[in-house]
Amino acid sequence: MAASNLDRSADTAVRILVTGGSGLVGKALQWAVAELETTDVRFQKRPGEEWSFLTSKDGDLRDLASARAIFERWTPTVVIHLAARVGGVFANMAYQADFLNDNLAINQNVLRLCHEFNVDKVISCLSTCIFPDKTTYPINETMLHDGPPHDSNFGYAYAKRMLDVANRAYASQHGRKFTGIIPTNIYGPYDNFGEGSHFVPALIKRVQAARENGAENIQAAGSGAALRQFIYSRDIARIIIWMIHEYDSAEPLILAGDADSEISIRQAIDTICKISGFAGRVEWDTTKTDGQLRKTADNAKLKSYLKDFDFTPFETGVKETVEWFVENKDGSECRL
């Protein structure tokens, strides 16, 4: 019998498969699934759930045959789709075609197989960087396709936009509960601190090295004027767990703190330097791009569901991330 005709009546286990399970949000989900101290059951693993976290060692999701073998092995009932080719602004600028092709292939294969294997729900990870470059603020979920994204990451952005289009198409034609989250700038333990890394981990690594080497200054790209909303990876993990049980719409959901949590890159660097104990100067290289100067996101839709959600303050999240990096930078858990 075809995989799409799996008999769920005789199979009550909830098998949750996480692609990209060794990445930043995947590791945060592993933490959240094991976290039992919170008394709020909305953000806890439920009895009967079997969680599996895929890594690149389990197969290449860009290849349909390899991806199909994964689904045949795990036969998931829920998929949290986090796997992607990602990188910072300069990596995106240098490899536009690679970011486009790899992410289109990954996303098409995953959603196609989720449909064939009758997966009950899919939650895929998008990004606020895929919103139009020229727009009004704050941005909300209805504005995703209103114009072209910023030139610095159009390959990645259009691939991720098509993931939203695919979610809506499967919902429209097949009634599938495929949806997406749109987090703002993510950071946290288990981030990629190596080549092509995002802003926060790259800076933590550089500041720690400067402090340890007694350097008097560090260089930062741009002017520091660009504004960003940062979100702690473990906050995202909690919200994803809630979405598995409570959110059924194909419409994506922006994950962001309140608009007043937005800070400049200069403020973010000052915070990281302070927490890391680096007292040297920050020298700004204004010959390099700031990227998109603003991408303020509106969290009103999220707050309509989770009015009382308490986002981790940036200083608290950075402190925990720096502590994790210092403890793990010489170990196998840290991607340098």
C-alpha positions in Angstrom: 0.0 0.0 0.0 1.3 3.5 -0.7 2.9 5.5 2.1 0.1 8.1 1.8 -2.4 5.5 2.9 -0.7 4.7 6.3 -3.3 3.3 8.7 -3.2 5.8 11.7 -6.1 4.1 13.5 -3.8 1.2 14.5 -0.8 3.5 15.2 -1.4 6.1 18.0 2.3 7.1 18.5 3.1 10.7 17.6 6.5 10.6 15.9 8.0 14.1 15.6 10.9 14.3 13.1 13.1 17.4 13.2 15.2 18.1 10.1 18.3 20.2 10.9 18.2 18.6 14.3 21.9 19.5 15.1 21.5 23.2 14.2 20.8 26.1 16.4 17.0 25.7 16.7 17.2 21.9 16.5 19.5 21.9 19.6 17.1 24.3 21.3 14.3 21.9 20.7 16.3 19.1 22.2 16.7 21.2 25.2 13.0 22.1 25.4 11.9 18.5 25.0 14.1 17.5 27.9 13.1 20.6 30.0 10.5 19.6 32.6 11.0 22.3 35.2 8.5 24.7 33.6 5.0 24.3 35.0 3.5 25.6 31.7 2.4 22.5 29.8 1.9 24.5 26.6 5.7 24.4 26.1 6.3 20.8 27.2 6.7 17.5 25.4 3.6 15.5 25.8 3.2 11.8 26.8 3.4 9.5 23.8 5.5 11.7 21.7 8.6 10.2 20.1 11.1 12.9 19.0 13.9 12.2 16.5 16.5 14.8 15.4 18.0 14.4 12.0 21.5 15.5 11.0 23.3 15.6 7.7 24.7 12.2 8.5 21.2 10.7 8.2 20.9 11.6 4.5 21.0 14.5 1.9 17.6 16.2 1.8 18.6 17.8 -1.5 18.4 14.3 -3.1 14.9 12.9 -3.4 15.9 9.2 -3.0 18.0 10.0 0.1 15.1 12.0 1.6 12.6 9.3 0.8 14.8 6.7 2.6 14.6 9.0 5.7 10.8 9.1 5.6 10.6 5.4 5.1 12.7 4.8 8.2 11.0 7.2 10.6 7.4 7.4 9.1 6.8 10.7 11.0 3.4 12.0 12.0 4.8 15.6 12.5 7.8 17.2 10.9 9.6 20.3 12.2 11.5 21.4 9.1 14.6 23.4 10.1 17.2 22.1 7.6 18.5 24.7 5.2 21.6 26.1 3.7 22.2 29.3 5.8 24.9 31.9 6.3 25.7 35.5 7.1 25.3 38.4 4.8 28.6 38.0 3.1 28.1 34.3 2.4 24.7 35.0 1.0 26.1 37.7 -1.3 28.9 35.4 -2.6 26.8 32.3 -3.2 23.4 33.5 -4.4 22.8 30.6 -6.8 24.0 27.9 -4.3 21.7 29.3 -1.6 18.8 29.3 -4.1 19.3 25.9 -5.5 20.1 24.0 -2.3 17.1 25.5 -0.4 14.6 25.0 -3.2 15.7 21.3 -3.5 15.5 20.7 0.3 12.1 22.3 0.7 10.5 20.7 -2.3 11.6 17.2 -1.3 10.6 17.6 2.3 7.1 18.9 1.6 6.5 16.4 -1.2 7.4 13.5 1.0 5.4 14.9 3.9 2.3 14.9 1.7 3.1 11.4 0.3 3.6 10.0 3.8 0.4 11.6 5.1 2.2 13.7 7.8 -0.3 15.4 10.0 1.5 18.7 10.5 4.6 20.4 9.2 6.2 23.5 10.7 8.9 25.0 8.5 11.4 27.8 9.4 11.4 30.9 7.3 13.2 34.3 8.2 12.3 38.0 8.3 15.2 38.6 5.8 12.8 37.3 3.1 10.4 40.3 3.5 10.5 43.1 0.9 13.4 45.5 1.1 11.3 48.5 0.3 8.3 48.4 2.7 6.6 50.1 5.6 7.2 49.1 9.2 6.5 47.1 11.2 6.2 44.2 8.8 3.5 41.6 9.3 2.6 38.2 7.9 0.5 39.7 5.1 3.4 41.6 3.6 5.7 38.7 2.8 5.3 38.8 -1.0 4.8 42.6 -1.5 8.1 43.3 -3.2 11.6 42.0 -3.9 13.9 41.2 -0.9 17.2 42.9 -0.2 19.8 42.4 -2.9 22.2 40.9 -0.4 20.3 37.6 0.0 17.8 37.3 -2.8 18.8 33.7 -3.6 18.1 32.5 -0.1 15.1 34.8 0.3 13.2 33.6 -2.8 13.8 30.0 -2.0 12.3 30.6 1.5 9.4 32.5 0.0 8.6 29.5 -2.2 8.4 27.4 1.0 5.6 29.7 2.1 3.9 29.3 -1.3 4.2 25.5 -1.1 2.7 25.5 2.4 -0.3 27.4 1.0 -0.6 25.2 -2.1 -0.7 22.0 -0.1 -3.2 23.4 2.2 -5.4 24.7 -0.7 -5.3 21.5 -2.8 -4.9 18.8 -0.2 -6.1 20.3 3.1 -2.6 19.9 4.6 -1.6 21.5 7.9 1.7 22.8 6.5 2.8 26.2 7.9 5.8 28.3 8.6 7.4 30.3 11.4 9.2 33.6 10.6 11.7 34.3 13.4 13.7 37.5 13.6 17.5 37.2 14.1 18.1 34.0 16.0 21.0 33.4 18.4 21.8 31.0 21.3 23.9 28.0 22.4 25.0 25.5 19.7 25.1 28.2 17.1 27.5 28.0 14.1 30.6 30.0 15.2 32.6 29.1 12.1 33.0 30.5 8.6 29.8 32.1 7.2 28.2 32.4 10.7 25.6 34.9 11.6 26.3 38.2 13.4 26.0 37.2 17.1 28.1 34.0 17.1 30.7 35.6 14.8 31.0 38.5 17.1 31.1 36.4 20.3 33.9 34.4 18.9 35.9 37.5 17.8 35.4 39.3 21.1 36.4 36.3 23.1 39.6 35.9 21.0 40.4 39.6 21.4 40.0 39.4 25.1 42.1 36.3 25.5 44.8 37.7 23.3 44.9 41.1 25.0 43.9 42.9 21.8 43.1 46.6 22.2 40.5 46.8 19.4 38.2 44.7 17.2 36.8 45.6 13.7 33.1 45.6 12.9 31.6 45.8 9.5 29.4 48.7 8.6 28.4 51.7 10.7 26.5 49.9 13.4 23.3 51.8 12.6 21.2 48.9 11.3 18.4 47.9 13.6 17.6 44.3 14.5 15.2 42.3 16.7 17.0 39.3 18.2 15.2 36.2 19.4 16.7 33.5 21.7 16.7 30.0 20.2 15.1 28.5 23.2 12.1 30.9 23.0 11.5 29.6 19.5 11.7 26.0 20.7 9.0 26.6 23.2 6.7 28.3 20.7 7.2 25.4 18.2 6.1 22.9 20.8 3.0 25.0 21.4 2.3 25.2 17.7 2.5 21.4 17.3 -0.6 21.1 19.5 -2.4 24.4 19.0 -1.7 26.1 15.7 -3.3 24.6 12.5 -3.3 27.5 10.0 -1.3 27.5 6.8 -0.7 31.2 7.4 2.9 31.8 8.7 3.5 33.2 12.1 6.1 35.8 12.9 8.2 35.0 16.0 9.5 38.2 17.5 9.7 40.2 20.7 7.9 43.5 21.0 9.0 46.3 18.7 10.7 48.1 21.5 13.1 45.2 21.9 14.7 46.3 18.6 18.3 47.4 19.0 21.1 48.7 16.8 24.0 46.6 15.8 26.2 49.0 17.7 24.1 48.4 20.9 24.3 44.6 20.3 28.1 44.8 20.0 28.4 46.9 23.1 26.3 44.3 25.0 28.4 41.4 23.8 31.7 43.2 24.7 30.4 44.0 28.1 29.2 40.5 28.9 32.5 39.0 27.5 34.6 41.3 29.5 36.3 43.0 26.6 37.1 46.7 27.3 38.9 47.5 24.0 37.7 49.8 21.2 35.3 48.8 18.4 36.5 50.2 15.0 33.8 50.4 12.4 34.7 49.6 8.8 32.1 51.8 6.9 33.4 50.5 3.5 31.4 47.4 4.2 27.6 47.1 3.9 25.2 47.4 6.8 22.8 45.0 5.0 19.2 45.9 5.4 19.0 48.9 7.7 15.7 47.9 9.3 13.3 44.9 9.4 11.1 45.6 12.3 8.5 42.8 12.7 5.1 42.9 14.2 4.3 40.2 16.7 0.6 41.1 17.2 -0.5 37.8 15.6 1.7 35.7 17.9 0.5 37.7 20.9 -3.1 37.1 20.0 -2.4 33.4 20.7 0.2 33.7 23.4 -0.5 37.0 25.2 1.6 36.2 28.2 4.7 34.8 26.5 7.8 36.0 28.2 10.7 36.5 25.7 14.2 36.2 27.0 15.9 39.6 27.3 18.9 40.1 24.9 21.4 40.5 27.7 20.2 37.3 29.4 20.3 35.3 26.2 23.8 36.6 25.2 25.1 35.8 28.7 23.9 32.2 28.4 25.3 32.0 24.9 28.7 33.4 25.8 28.9 31.0 28.8 28.1 28.0 26.5 30.7 29.1 24.0 33.4 29.5 26.6 32.6 26.0 28.0 32.4 24.3 24.6 34.7 26.1 22.2 37.4 23.4 22.5 34.8 20.5 22.2 33.0 18.6 19.5 29.7 20.4 20.2 31.0 23.8 19.0 31.1 24.4 15.3 34.1 26.6 14.7 
